[in-house]
Amino acid sequence: DGKGHQYHEGKEGTNKSLSQAELVHYKYSDKYMALTSDATQAYALVDKDISKVIRTVIFIKPDIVIIIDKIGKKSNKSSVQVNYQIFNPDKMGKYKLENENASFKILRPNAEVAVTAFSSSPLTITSDKLDIPEEIGVFPFVQISSAENLEHEIISCCCINKVNSA
C-alpha cells in the first residue's frame, strides 16, 4: 500500500532505525549465486498485519538475475509495490516501459536490463522518481504494483545486455 519499512525520520536511505532483515539462505557456485532475506520484522514495525516479506535473489552467471518477492498479510488485503531503481549519478539512466506483461528496460550508455515481472494476480507498471530535491540528484524508478490480495508472489526475470554506444 505504498508503505516501506521503518526509516529513521521517515527518510529514504540507510538510516538508524529498529528495522532488521536477516539473511536466511545463501548458496553459490561458479555458475550461480542465490540468497534469501527475511525483512518481515522491518515491515511489521509499520504495519502489524504483515505476516511475511521475503526476497530471494538468484544471479545466474553471466547475465541473468531472478528476484522473487513474497509478501503476506494476516487479514487485510493490500496492493504490493516493487520498485526498480535506476542507477543515475551521471543523469544518463533511463527506462522504457513496454506496458505488456509488466515488462520494461533500464537503459544505461553501455548496458541495458530487460525485465519482465510475473504474478498470479494482475500487475500494473508505472514510473516515477524519488521525491527529493533535484540538486541532490534525480533518481527515477519503475514500479510494479499488484492487485489487492492477502498473499503475493512477484517474480522478476532480468536479462543484462551490453550495448555498443555510438
C-alpha positions as CSV (number, residue, x, y, z in Angstrom):
1,D,0.0,0.0,0.0
2,G,2.9,2.4,-0.7
3,K,4.5,2.0,2.7
4,G,8.1,0.9,3.1
5,H,9.7,-0.4,6.2
6,Q,10.6,1.8,9.2
7,Y,13.1,4.5,8.5
8,H,14.5,7.0,11.0
9,E,12.6,10.2,10.5
10,G,10.8,8.7,7.6
11,K,13.6,9.3,5.0
12,E,14.8,7.1,2.2
13,G,18.2,5.6,2.6
14,T,20.3,3.7,5.2
15,N,19.3,5.5,8.5
16,K,19.3,4.3,12.1
17,S,16.0,2.6,12.9
18,L,14.7,-0.5,14.6
19,S,14.3,-2.3,11.3
20,Q,16.1,-5.6,10.7
21,A,16.4,-8.0,7.9
22,E,18.0,-11.4,8.2
23,L,19.9,-13.5,5.6
24,V,18.1,-16.9,5.9
25,H,19.7,-18.7,2.9
26,Y,22.9,-18.3,0.9
27,K,24.3,-20.7,-1.7
28,Y,26.8,-20.2,-4.5
29,S,28.9,-22.0,-7.1
30,D,30.9,-20.9,-10.1
31,K,27.7,-20.8,-12.1
32,Y,25.2,-19.1,-9.8
33,M,24.5,-17.4,-6.5
34,A,21.3,-17.4,-4.5
35,L,20.3,-15.6,-1.3
36,T,17.1,-15.1,0.6
37,S,16.4,-12.3,3.0
38,D,13.6,-12.1,5.5
39,A,12.5,-8.5,6.2
40,T,9.2,-9.3,7.9
41,Q,10.3,-7.6,11.2
42,A,11.1,-4.3,9.4
43,Y,7.8,-4.1,7.6
44,A,5.8,-5.3,10.6
45,L,7.0,-2.3,12.5
46,V,5.0,-0.1,10.1
47,D,2.1,-2.5,9.5
48,K,1.2,-5.0,12.2
49,D,-0.9,-7.0,9.6
50,I,2.3,-8.1,7.8
51,S,3.0,-11.8,8.1
52,K,6.0,-12.1,5.7
53,V,8.3,-10.1,3.5
54,I,10.8,-12.4,1.9
55,R,13.1,-11.7,-1.1
56,T,15.2,-14.2,-3.0
57,V,17.8,-13.1,-5.5
58,I,19.3,-15.6,-7.9
59,F,22.2,-14.5,-10.1
60,I,22.9,-16.9,-12.9
61,K,26.3,-16.0,-14.5
62,P,26.9,-14.1,-16.5
63,D,23.7,-12.1,-17.3
64,I,20.5,-13.4,-15.6
65,V,19.0,-12.1,-12.4
66,I,15.8,-13.5,-10.9
67,I,14.1,-11.8,-8.0
68,I,11.3,-13.5,-6.1
69,D,9.3,-11.3,-3.7
70,K,6.8,-13.0,-1.3
71,I,4.6,-10.7,0.8
72,G,1.9,-11.9,3.1
73,K,-0.8,-10.1,5.1
74,K,-2.8,-11.6,8.1
75,S,-6.3,-10.3,7.4
76,N,-6.4,-7.1,5.4
77,K,-5.8,-7.3,1.6
78,S,-3.3,-4.9,0.2
79,S,-1.6,-3.9,-3.0
80,V,2.1,-4.5,-3.1
81,Q,4.7,-2.4,-5.0
82,V,8.1,-3.4,-6.1
83,N,10.4,-0.6,-7.2
84,Y,13.3,-0.9,-9.6
85,Q,15.7,1.9,-9.0
86,I,17.7,3.3,-12.0
87,F,21.4,3.9,-11.3
88,N,21.7,7.6,-12.3
89,P,24.7,9.5,-10.9
90,D,25.6,10.9,-14.3
91,K,21.9,11.6,-15.2
92,M,22.1,9.1,-18.1
93,G,20.0,6.4,-16.6
94,K,16.7,5.9,-18.4
95,Y,13.8,3.4,-18.7
96,K,11.4,2.3,-21.3
97,L,8.1,0.9,-20.3
98,E,6.8,-1.9,-22.5
99,N,3.4,-2.0,-20.8
100,E,2.8,-5.6,-21.9
101,N,3.2,-8.3,-19.4
102,A,4.8,-5.9,-16.8
103,S,7.9,-5.5,-19.0
104,F,10.4,-2.7,-19.2
105,K,14.0,-1.9,-19.8
106,I,16.5,0.0,-17.8
107,L,18.9,1.8,-20.1
108,R,22.4,3.0,-19.5
109,P,25.0,4.2,-22.1
110,N,26.8,0.8,-22.3
111,A,24.2,-1.7,-20.9
112,E,20.5,-2.4,-20.6
113,V,18.5,-4.6,-18.4
114,A,15.3,-6.2,-19.8
115,V,12.8,-7.0,-17.0
116,T,9.6,-8.9,-17.1
117,A,7.6,-9.4,-13.9
118,F,5.1,-12.2,-13.3
119,S,2.5,-12.9,-10.7
120,S,-0.7,-14.9,-10.2
121,S,-2.6,-11.7,-9.7
122,P,-2.8,-8.8,-12.2
123,L,0.2,-6.4,-12.3
124,T,0.4,-2.8,-13.4
125,I,3.5,-0.9,-14.4
126,T,4.3,2.8,-13.7
127,S,7.3,5.1,-13.3
128,D,8.3,8.0,-11.1
129,K,11.3,9.5,-9.4
130,L,12.2,9.8,-5.7
131,D,10.6,12.9,-4.1
132,I,13.9,14.6,-3.2
133,P,15.4,17.9,-4.3
134,E,17.0,17.7,-7.8
135,E,20.2,19.3,-6.5
136,I,20.7,16.1,-4.5
137,G,20.1,14.1,-7.6
138,V,17.4,12.7,-9.9
139,F,16.5,9.1,-9.0
140,P,14.0,7.5,-11.4
141,F,12.4,4.2,-10.8
142,V,9.9,1.8,-12.4
143,Q,7.2,0.4,-10.1
144,I,5.3,-2.9,-10.5
145,S,2.1,-2.9,-8.4
146,S,0.0,-6.0,-7.7
147,A,-3.8,-6.2,-7.3
148,E,-5.1,-6.4,-3.7
149,N,-4.7,-9.7,-2.1
150,L,-3.5,-11.4,1.2
151,E,-0.7,-13.3,-0.4
152,H,1.7,-12.0,-3.1
153,E,4.4,-13.5,-5.1
154,I,6.1,-11.4,-7.7
155,I,8.8,-12.9,-9.8
156,S,11.1,-10.5,-11.8
157,C,13.2,-12.0,-14.6
158,C,16.1,-9.7,-15.6
159,C,18.5,-10.1,-18.5
160,I,21.5,-7.9,-18.7
161,N,22.8,-6.9,-22.1
162,K,25.9,-5.0,-23.3
163,V,25.1,-2.1,-25.6
164,N,27.5,-0.6,-28.1
165,S,27.4,3.1,-27.6
166,A,27.8,5.1,-30.7
